[in-house]
Amino acid sequence: MMNEFFQAFSDMFSFENVKWDVVWEATVDTIYMTAIATFFTLIIGLVLGIILFLSDKSDNTGSQPVYGVTAFLVNLFRAIPFIILIILLIPFTKAIMGTIMGVQGALPALIIGASPFYARLVEIGLKEIDKGVIEAAESMGANTWTIIWKVLIPESMPALISGITVTAIMLVGSTAIAGVIGAGGLGNLAYMVGFTRNQSDVTLVATIVILIIVFIIQFAGDFLAKAVDKR
């Protein structure tokens, strides 16, 4: 029993099955998927979060249906497990991307899965803004667009950056899940090569690289959030 354990441990750290050019290619794929998905998630999630915030606080009777519909869609897509979401979006992905495989095939599910999550973080960040600041802008005659660009976004910037940092890290994990069904990247490498071929050293290397990416994202996010924090 102990011999088997030490043999498995030795195989994991032998790195004899690791092809570093393949690891590099998988790393680039993972970074590409994460970067593109984070960019579009930032835009879509910010828009949805602002809609949720403004429609919830507005006294206009027409705002409540807007909030209800938006909140329902956000909650709906947040509740669907990512692996199931990929399957549900196959026809949509095929229609807009022309393929359901590889890096391109994973992007729609990544964006649609992460945007509602970030939208809620945006809403929470906006609700933390001092109401007096918003009321002061309104009293000076600022319209909705001015309040959004001059008050809401600048005042909530640290929270927005922290939120997109958390979301980007979540997306790294989602790319690994997408890799299991052929999306490419480090998840695909860990499963298709490391697991199915019983090459534990490949799985270990893929895991370490994913952790490094996550640590870099977290460090960069924390640095930027502190840099823009005026408190």
Secondary structure, DSSP 8 states (H G I E B T S, - for coil): -HHHHHHHHHHHTT-TT--HHHHHHHHHHHHHHHHHHHHHHHHHHHHHHHHHHHHHH---TTHHHHHHHHHHHHHHHHHS-HHHHHHHTHHHHHHHHS-SSHHHHHHHHHHHHHHHHHHHHHHHHHHTS-HHHHHHHHHTT--HHHHIIIIIHHHTHHHHHHHHHHHHHHHHHHHHHHHHTT--HHHHIIIIIIITTT-HHHHHHHHHHHHHHHHHHHHHHHHHHHHH---
